[in-house]
Amino acid sequence: MPAGAPVVLAPGAYRLRLSRIDRALKLGDWVPFVLIVESSDGTRQEIPAQAEVRRRSALEDHRAGHLH
């Protein structure tokens, strides 16, 4: 990701990819992870998060709900 520039995690933009998953995942499972952000001076910030296993993004589900 570009240093010093804002990064937006959104549809059509940057995405996160989780690797080294140590178990089979099913729809609806939640996967905990830690996002590590490093500044130019080497300082690191660890941000705990979790992601739901889905076929589509939450935004796609939200938009589809408005079509019916």
Secondary structure, DSSP 8 states (H G I E B T S, - for coil): --TTS---BSTTSB--------S---TT-EEEEEEEEE-TTS-EEEEEEEEE--SS-HHHHHHHHTT-
